[in-house]
Amino acid sequence: MENSVELLGLKSQELNERLMDTKMRLVLIQRSGQEMDGNISNDEEEEFINALKNEMPEVFENMETTVALLKEADVLVNEVKKTLNIQKYQDLKHKINIATENVDESENLVVKLEKEIIEWNALKKLQRRDNELDEI
């Protein structure tokens, strides 16, 4: 049981690092969306920008909930190491499983959003629009 608890503690740390990386990538995606706002070429892009504006606060809130869950798991790791309480161990495993699912979902969302932004070639579009504005 001690080894399992130790592994769950390491898993919690790994999940926290992955979540922080995902959060940074989402912040960049959100900034790209803000830069694209007002520079859209079609309805699909407009829907994407509006979805980002409307849904990103909830995504970040869910990520903060997962951070809190991982903090709870870290506390449980220490408690279980000391007490070897089976009930707390089960609770720890449950929290780590939920956090794993949440982190996986966040990472999948980032991959999906990054692909969509890359397909637009947003930087090239913005540079072209800036050049057009300079000419005007």
N, C-alpha and C positions, 0 to 999 in steps of 0.2 A: 504494500500500500504506500509506503514511503516513497518508492521510486515513481509510482504513478502520480502522486501528489507533486513531486518535483517536476515531472514532465508537464503536468497541467500548469504549473507556475511558469515554465518556459514557454508553453503554448500561449499563455496570457500575454507575456511580454512580446512574443512574435505578432500576435493579433493587434496589440496596441501599436507596434511599429508600422504594420501594414495599414492600419486605419489612419494613422497620421500621414503616411505617404498618399493614401487615397484622398484624404481631405485637402492636401496641398494641390493635388491634381485637379480636384473639383473647383477649388478657388480659381485656378488658372482657366478652367473651362467657363466658369461664371464670368470672369473678366472678359474672355473672348466674346461671350454672348452679349455683354454690355457694350463692347466695342462694335459689335455687328448691329446692335439695335439702331434702327434708322438707316442702315446700309444693306437692306435685304433686297434680293432680286426676285423672289417668288413666294408664293403662299406657304410652301413647305418650310422655307427658312423662317418666315414670320411665325409659323406655328411653333417651331423649335425654340425661337427666342422667347416667345410668350410662355412656353412650357418651362423654360429655364427660370424665368422671372417668378413664375407662380410656384414651382415645385422645389426649387433649391433651398428655400428656408426650411421646409419639412425634411429634406434630405440631411441638411446640417444638424437639425434637431435630433433626428434618428441617430446620427453619428455620435452626438454628445451623450445620448442615452446608452449607446454601446460603450463609450468611454467609461461612464459611470458603472456599467455592469462589469467591466474589466477591473475597475478599482475594487468593487465588491469581491470579485474573484481573488484578487491579490490578498485581500484581508483574510478570506477563507483559506487560502493556501497556508498562511501562517498559523491559523487556528487549527487546521487539520493536522499540520505537522506536529503541533504540540499535543493535541488531544487524541488524534487518530479516531475521531468520531465518524462513524459510518454515515450518519444522516447528513452531516456537514460535507462529507466527501461527495455524496450523491448530489447535494446542492451545488457544490463546486463544479462537478462534471456538467450538470445541467446549464449553469451559467456560461461555461466555456463553449458548450455546444451552440447555445443561442448566439453568443458573440461571434463564433465562427461563421454561422449562417449570415449574420448581419454584415460582417466584413466581406464575405464572398459576394453578397448582393451589391455592396458598395463598389467593390472592384469591378464587377460586371457592368455596373452602370457607367463607371468611368470609361471603360473600354468602348462601350457603345457610343457614348457621347464624343469621345475623342475621334472615333472613326467618322462620325457624322461631320464634325468640324473639319477634319482633314479632307473629306470628300468635297467640301465647299471651296477649299483652298482660300480660306478667309483672309489670310495675310496678303495674298496677291490681289484679292478683290479690294481690300482696304487701300493698298498702295495705288491701285489704278484709280480709285475714287479720289484719293488725295491729289494725284497728278491732275485729274480732271478739274478739281477745285482750284488748284494752282493756276491752271490755264485760264479759267474763268476770271 
